[in-house]
Amino acid sequence: MNLDTINNLLWIVAIAESVGAIANVYKRWWCFIIWICTSVIWAAYSAYTHVWAQAAVWTLYIFITTIGLRKWYREERKSLKDAERPVVAMDRGEKDEADEK
């Protein structure tokens, strides 16, 4: 592969990583998948070019992103379980704002 092809592919990776960041702002779980994939590419490229400190940082990002994905998944699962619980009637005869209208 020539240098121009590699440079173009790295631009695609950089754009994908930015899409992942934007997806995170909108709380889309798949942003973590994008980040893991792009971090793997950056870590591999950094190792290929013998920039070991940068390869180490990208590898750390892979682990951090994986932890974030697991945490997000657990919180989503918990919130779905909470949503499935029956609604308990209000105590002491209090009325809801919707009942007053």
Helices and strands as residue ranges (DSSP letters): H 3-25, H 31-48, H 52-84, G 91-93, H 97-100
